[in-house]
Amino acid sequence: MPLHKSQHLEWWLPKGVVATPSCPLRFCHTAPMALDAIYQGLDGRTKILLLVGYTVALFAARSLGAALVLALVLLVVALRGKISLLRLVRQGLPSYPIAVFLLGYNVVASGWVPAMLVAARVVLLVYASLILMDCSTPTELTAALQRFLRPLRRWGIPVHDGVTALSIALRFMPLMAEELAAVRAAQRSRGAAFDGPGFLARLQAYGGLMVPVLVGLFRRADRLACAMDARCFGAMDEPTSLSCGRLGLRDGGVLLIGLVVCGGAVGLL
């Protein structure tokens, strides 16, 4: 039975958005993010500027007390945003070996306190970035980045094309993980020894994943290209947008409070 056009295009839609069977171009939200009311409706530029301010405060902190206050600020933001702390800790797993390495290196070079401060900076910065991704959609972050880079159009730089390519690359990262997991499960059911004895045997087994994974990614890329061509991508120099792109009073208030809190944590401790 042939699939409907909307079913062919569902794989690249953002989370919580599906194409209705009656019309492929009509979208409905099925699983909105369970965020606090203060986070809903915030402009993506406000969130990015808050992350930049938090990063500056984190690297300007010279004591463990200031780092602890900044960690508590991050904890409050995560709790108000109804973000699972356990999932946040799991998502930050790749940063822990880097933090341990920096801790050991700086203990020898500078002592325990500076070493703990450096390690805390790395972990907290990763947590802050993960919270930003959990509190925002890829569409919001892409639109915010495009508005930040809009002045570069005066020099002939294709900002919209670059930002679109970046957003597609970010969207393909989890798709590549899904494709890899599916191919690995299929080959494991056929007797592939991914957990067998010997490093070379496991490496050879994983080497057999590359071709089917790349074929699947090229298939998805071809579908995306067809979908973008059907929607006349590139026909206009300046594409239209549903949002006006203006920062509201709430954006300014939240940004001011966040920067004051970060600056106060560094200045008072």
VENVEN-V469993 format. One record per residue. N is the residue number from 1. RES is the residue in one letter. D_CENTER is the distance of its C-alpha to the mean C-alpha in Angstrom with 2 decimals. Layout:
[[N,RES,D_CENTER] [N,RES,D_CENTER]]
//
This chain:
[[1,M,36.02] [2,P,33.89] [3,L,30.47] [4,H,29.94] [5,K,27.97] [6,S,25.30] [7,Q,24.93] [8,H,24.38] [9,L,21.44] [10,E,19.68] [11,W,17.46] [12,W,15.27] [13,L,15.15] [14,P,12.21] [15,K,12.54] [16,G,15.69] [17,V,17.26] [18,V,20.21] [19,A,23.01] [20,T,26.34] [21,P,29.21] [22,S,31.47] [23,C,29.44] [24,P,26.55] [25,L,25.52] [26,R,25.40] [27,F,22.34] [28,C,22.35] [29,H,19.86] [30,T,20.59] [31,A,18.15] [32,P,16.90] [33,M,14.65] [34,A,17.18] [35,L,16.46] [36,D,19.18] [37,A,20.99] [38,I,20.16] [39,Y,16.42] [40,Q,17.26] [41,G,18.15] [42,L,16.71] [43,D,15.91] [44,G,12.49] [45,R,14.51] [46,T,15.75] [47,K,12.52] [48,I,11.65] [49,L,15.30] [50,L,15.30] [51,L,12.67] [52,V,14.92] [53,G,17.96] [54,Y,16.85] [55,T,16.22] [56,V,19.65] [57,A,21.28] [58,L,19.97] [59,F,21.48] [60,A,24.52] [61,A,25.33] [62,R,28.47] [63,S,29.24] [64,L,27.92] [65,G,28.81] [66,A,26.42] [67,A,23.59] [68,L,24.64] [69,V,24.62] [70,L,21.10] [71,A,20.09] [72,L,22.00] [73,V,20.26] [74,L,16.88] [75,L,18.67] [76,V,20.10] [77,V,16.87] [78,A,15.44] [79,L,18.81] [80,R,19.15] [81,G,15.85] [82,K,17.18] [83,I,14.40] [84,S,15.94] [85,L,16.69] [86,L,17.60] [87,R,14.35] [88,L,12.62] [89,V,15.29] [90,R,14.84] [91,Q,11.14] [92,G,12.32] [93,L,15.14] [94,P,14.58] [95,S,15.03] [96,Y,18.34] [97,P,20.49] [98,I,19.54] [99,A,20.45] [100,V,23.65] [101,F,24.61] [102,L,24.27] [103,L,26.18] [104,G,28.98] [105,Y,29.24] [106,N,29.46] [107,V,31.88] [108,V,34.32] [109,A,33.79] [110,S,33.52] [111,G,34.05] [112,W,32.24] [113,V,31.08] [114,P,29.32] [115,A,27.83] [116,M,26.42] [117,L,25.05] [118,V,23.22] [119,A,21.76] [120,A,20.73] [121,R,18.96] [122,V,16.76] [123,V,15.94] [124,L,15.49] [125,L,13.20] [126,V,10.83] [127,Y,11.38] [128,A,10.87] [129,S,7.40] [130,L,6.65] [131,I,8.87] [132,L,7.37] [133,M,4.33] [134,D,7.51] [135,C,9.73] [136,S,8.40] [137,T,8.43] [138,P,7.29] [139,T,10.95] [140,E,11.10] [141,L,8.75] [142,T,10.63] [143,A,13.84] [144,A,13.43] [145,L,12.91] [146,Q,15.84] [147,R,17.97] [148,F,17.46] [149,L,18.63] [150,R,21.31] [151,P,24.17] [152,L,23.74] [153,R,25.23] [154,R,28.58] [155,W,28.72] [156,G,28.02] [157,I,24.43] [158,P,22.71] [159,V,19.67] [160,H,18.91] [161,D,19.19] [162,G,16.98] [163,V,14.11] [164,T,14.69] [165,A,14.75] [166,L,11.43] [167,S,9.82] [168,I,12.02] [169,A,11.12] [170,L,7.39] [171,R,9.07] [172,F,11.68] [173,M,10.00] [174,P,10.24] [175,L,13.41] [176,M,14.82] [177,A,14.51] [178,E,16.25] [179,E,18.80] [180,L,19.53] [181,A,20.11] [182,A,22.37] [183,V,24.38] [184,R,24.79] [185,A,26.07] [186,A,28.42] [187,Q,29.83] [188,R,30.21] [189,S,32.30] [190,R,34.43] [191,G,35.16] [192,A,32.63] [193,A,32.83] [194,F,29.28] [195,D,30.52] [196,G,34.00] [197,P,35.95] [198,G,35.58] [199,F,32.64] [200,L,33.90] [201,A,34.26] [202,R,30.69] [203,L,29.51] [204,Q,31.71] [205,A,30.39] [206,Y,26.74] [207,G,28.00] [208,G,29.20] [209,L,25.71] [210,M,24.74] [211,V,26.97] [212,P,26.11] [213,V,22.34] [214,L,22.72] [215,V,25.07] [216,G,22.70] [217,L,19.88] [218,F,22.54] [219,R,23.71] [220,R,20.37] [221,A,20.16] [222,D,23.72] [223,R,23.05] [224,L,20.22] [225,A,22.67] [226,C,25.37] [227,A,23.32] [228,M,22.41] [229,D,26.07] [230,A,27.35] [231,R,25.51] [232,C,27.06] [233,F,23.98] [234,G,25.31] [235,A,28.49] [236,M,27.80] [237,D,27.03] [238,E,25.30] [239,P,23.66] [240,T,24.20] [241,S,21.74] [242,L,22.22] [243,S,21.31] [244,C,23.67] [245,G,21.17] [246,R,23.16] [247,L,22.12] [248,G,24.15] [249,L,26.06] [250,R,23.61] [251,D,20.83] [252,G,23.38] [253,G,24.56] [254,V,21.25] [255,L,20.37] [256,L,23.90] [257,I,23.94] [258,G,20.69] [259,L,21.99] [260,V,25.41] [261,V,24.26] [262,C,22.36] [263,G,25.35] [264,G,27.81] [265,A,26.34] [266,V,26.79] [267,G,30.10] [268,L,31.87] [269,L,31.14]]
//
